[in-house]
Amino acid sequence: MEDAIAETEIQCVSLSGHSFTSILRVGRPRLHDRGMWSCSLSMDGLFHEDRPLFGDDSLQALCLAMDFARSQLQDFVSRGGQLVIPGTRDAFPLNAYFASPNI
């Protein structure tokens, strides 16, 4: 992804024990011809292409991309996978990245 504005590395361990590194990248929101905004998301190892998520404005597109990333990682864990901080045995702090604010 050429226009990544943020990224992080996560070590993923599947239920079967297969380990791989996923680099989660979020692209810069872009305005499309139709007047909609999109924000690309890629997660190596979990899906192979950049996924554009569309919103009415740039902030909504960015928020939807981040929410999709969270749902994909939570789904991986719910199927028995583990998320680990690369180079350690420590669990990746998913809630620290995708915390729900107490409003």
Phi, psi and chi 1 to 4 in degrees:
 res  aa     phi    psi   chi1   chi2   chi3   chi4
   1 MET       -  120.7  174.5 -178.9  -59.8      -
   2 GLU   -76.4  -31.3  -68.4  179.0   21.4      -
   3 ASP  -107.7   33.0   62.8  -15.2      -      -
   4 ALA   -63.2  133.0      -      -      -      -
   5 ILE  -105.0  -13.8   58.5  170.5      -      -
   6 ALA  -158.8  149.3      -      -      -      -
   7 GLU  -158.0  157.8   69.7  178.4   49.7      -
   8 THR  -150.1  155.7 -167.4      -      -      -
   9 GLU  -105.5  135.4 -136.6  174.9  -88.9      -
  10 ILE  -133.0  131.9  -55.5  169.2      -      -
  11 GLN   -87.5  124.8 -166.1   65.6   32.4      -
  12 CYS  -111.0  135.5  -58.0      -      -      -
  13 VAL  -125.0  115.0 -177.0      -      -      -
  14 SER   -73.9  168.8   70.5      -      -      -
  15 LEU   -56.2  -34.2 -179.9   60.4      -      -
  16 SER   -79.3   -5.7   66.6      -      -      -
  17 GLY    98.9   -3.3      -      -      -      -
  18 HIS   -67.5  126.8  173.1   69.3      -      -
  19 SER  -110.8  136.8 -179.8      -      -      -
  20 PHE  -152.1  156.6   60.6   93.6      -      -
  21 THR   -95.7  130.8  -60.4      -      -      -
  22 SER  -113.6  128.0 -179.6      -      -      -
  23 ILE  -103.7  113.9  -59.1  174.4      -      -
  24 LEU   -87.7  121.9 -175.1  158.0      -      -
  25 ARG  -125.4  137.3  -69.8 -176.9 -178.3   95.4
  26 VAL  -115.7  127.7  179.9      -      -      -
  27 GLY   -87.8  163.6      -      -      -      -
  28 ARG   -69.0  131.0 -176.9  174.8   62.0   84.0
  29 PRO   -58.1  141.4  -24.4   35.4      -      -
  30 ARG  -131.8  143.2  -63.9 -172.6  176.5  -80.2
  31 LEU   -84.7  131.5 -177.9   60.7      -      -
  32 HIS  -101.5  165.4  -76.9  -93.8      -      -
  33 ASP   -54.9  -34.7  -63.4  -21.1      -      -
  34 ARG   -74.7   -3.1  -56.7  178.7  -51.1 -168.6
  35 GLY    90.4   -3.6      -      -      -      -
  36 MET   -89.4  156.9  -63.8  -74.3  -71.2      -
  37 TRP  -104.9  148.7  -75.5   80.8      -      -
  38 SER  -131.6  153.2   74.2      -      -      -
  39 CYS  -135.3  121.7 -173.6      -      -      -
  40 SER   -83.1  148.5  -66.3      -      -      -
  41 LEU  -136.4  135.9  176.6   72.5      -      -
  42 SER  -133.6  146.0   66.8      -      -      -
  43 MET  -141.8   88.3  -63.9  173.7   73.6      -
  44 ASP   -49.5  135.8  -59.0  -19.9      -      -
  45 GLY    88.7  -26.5      -      -      -      -
  46 LEU   -99.7  -36.8  -65.8  175.4      -      -
  47 PHE  -152.0  156.7   51.7   83.5      -      -
  48 HIS   -97.9  -17.9  -63.3  -68.6      -      -
  49 GLU  -118.7  163.6   69.7  -86.3  -10.2      -
  50 ASP   -67.6  132.0  -68.6  -10.0      -      -
  51 ARG  -106.0  117.0  -61.2 -100.2  172.6  110.3
  52 PRO   -83.0  134.6   27.9  -31.2      -      -
  53 LEU  -115.0  132.2  -72.8  -29.2      -      -
  54 PHE  -105.5  143.6  -68.1   89.9      -      -
  55 GLY  -144.2  171.9      -      -      -      -
  56 ASP   -73.4  -24.7  -69.9  -30.5      -      -
  57 ASP  -144.7  176.5   58.1   32.9      -      -
  58 SER   -65.4  -37.0   59.6      -      -      -
  59 LEU   -67.3  -42.3  179.6   61.1      -      -
  60 GLN   -63.6  -42.0 -175.8 -176.8   35.6      -
  61 ALA   -61.2  -42.9      -      -      -      -
  62 LEU   -63.9  -45.4  176.7   61.7      -      -
  63 CYS   -62.6  -40.7  -70.3      -      -      -
  64 LEU   -66.3  -37.2  -68.4  172.0      -      -
  65 ALA   -63.5  -44.5      -      -      -      -
  66 MET   -65.9  -38.6  -65.5  -56.2  -59.3      -
  67 ASP   -66.5  -37.8 -169.6   55.9      -      -
  68 PHE   -65.4  -40.5 -175.5   70.7      -      -
  69 ALA   -59.8  -47.4      -      -      -      -
  70 ARG   -58.4  -45.6  178.2 -161.1   48.1   77.9
  71 SER   -64.7  -36.9   71.0      -      -      -
  72 GLN   -67.2  -41.8  -66.3  -60.6  -64.7      -
  73 LEU   -68.4  -41.4  -67.3  168.8      -      -
  74 GLN   -64.9  -36.5  -74.7  178.8  -30.3      -
  75 ASP   -64.5  -41.9 -178.5   61.0      -      -
  76 PHE   -58.5  -44.9 -178.3   79.9      -      -
  77 VAL   -67.9  -40.0  170.2      -      -      -
  78 SER   -65.6  -22.0   73.7      -      -      -
  79 ARG   -91.3   12.9  -69.8 -177.8  -77.0  119.9
  80 GLY    99.4    1.0      -      -      -      -
  81 GLY   -77.7  164.6      -      -      -      -
  82 GLN  -124.8  145.6  -63.7  177.7  -30.5      -
  83 LEU  -113.7  128.6  -57.0  175.2      -      -
  84 VAL  -130.3  145.9  179.2      -      -      -
  85 ILE   -69.6  123.5  -62.4  170.6      -      -
  86 PRO   -52.9  137.9  -27.0   36.2      -      -
  87 GLY    81.6    3.7      -      -      -      -
  88 THR  -134.4 -177.5   74.3      -      -      -
  89 ARG  -110.4    7.2  -67.1 -176.9  177.1 -164.1
  90 ASP   -79.0  140.3  -61.6  -27.4      -      -
  91 ALA   -62.4  139.8      -      -      -      -
  92 PHE   -67.9  129.6 -177.5   82.1      -      -
  93 PRO   -79.9   73.3   31.2  -35.4      -      -
  94 LEU   -53.8  -42.1 -162.8   56.6      -      -
  95 ASN   -67.8  -25.0  -71.4  -23.6      -      -
  96 ALA   -72.3  -27.8      -      -      -      -
  97 TYR   -88.3  -33.6  -78.2   78.8      -      -
  98 PHE  -126.9   46.2  -58.5   99.1      -      -
  99 ALA   -72.5  146.1      -      -      -      -
 100 SER   -89.3  123.1  -64.5      -      -      -
 101 PRO   -68.4  148.3   24.5  -30.6      -      -
 102 ASN   -89.5   92.6  -65.4  -35.5      -      -
 103 ILE   -97.0      -  -62.2  175.7      -      -
